[in-house]
Amino acid sequence: MADHGAAWTVSEMASAKALNFHDEKSLALLRDKHPHGLYAIQLFGAEPESMAKAILFVREQGIRFDILDINMGCPAPKITGGGAGSRLLLDPPLCGQMVAAARKALGDDTPLTVKMRIGWDADHLTGVEVAKQLEANGADLIAVHGRTREQMYIPPIDTAAIAAIKQAVSVPVLANGDVTTADEALTLLEATGCDGVMIGRGALGDPWLFAQVRAALLGEERPPEPTLNQRMTALRDQIYEMCEEKGEWAAMPQARSQAMHYMKGLHGAAALRRYCSMLEHFSDVDTLIEAVYRLQ
């Protein structure tokens, strides 16, 4: 994503509490072994002191990062069950305390950002109140996913709720949700008045989306759509890096779903998805790519 125009990228989400116990697996989630531009690490937790201790530990371990992001948006039950992620939205003052603790541990030289949702459910649309707490306690930027936790990922997003949050604070706000094209990014910015967009699921299998959005935002000519060869090269490179990072045994099961995203819009996509589901070794990726060329 960084190589294709994303302003910055974010690590996998790691538990502040696990880092307090010096958990190596959590630490590994934050390591950026092959730097590609500005890089944020993302932590989740529900206790201010635990968040501060985690940040200090990460710094002591020499983890390189340009931005620290706190997740207050994850809807997964295993995260919210512990009071973290979007569960924090039920307690705006606690959200502020989490940011204050993180800011103190970070110092003033590192940007501190927060990802959040518009609320917990329709009866608890706390987004504006939470955003004000975040700003007041030291957040430099807020990214807002335009759904409640109850809605999970069910369309559509609530652009009016994002706009209300943008209007309530003076720090930059990014709009998030359902951006899969450059035109959708422009439409979302127009509807919300936000300063930029954050893209997640829409870029899976399509890292070129960032270059398209970047050109659209700058009013420049948009780059051409990637060729089939470029798509397959990116797929192969991504899975190769996954294997290099995690080892083939751990990487290939994850590579199956990643590969499926690259099959979007191709002839014989159903047959190709079956190939994807059977990836076991890195050599199987070349077999998949051969099938792609054969079916086009």
Salt bridges, closest charged atoms under 4 A:
ASP3 OD1 - HIS36 ND1 2.74
GLU12 OE2 - LYS246 NZ 3.97
ASP32 OD2 - ARG64 NH2 2.85
GLU47 OE2 - LYS17 NZ 3.80
ASP66 OD2 - ARG64 NH1 3.11
ASP121 OD1 - HIS124 ND1 2.75
ASP140 OD2 - ARG103 NH2 2.54
ASP178 OD2 - ARG147 NH2 2.60
ASP178 OD1 - ARG201 NH2 3.64
ASP183 OD1 - ARG222 NH2 2.86
ASP195 OD2 - LYS166 NZ 2.76
GLU244 OE1 - HIS34 NE2 3.66
GLU248 OE1 - HIS281 ND1 3.40
ASP286 OD1 - ARG236 NE 2.75
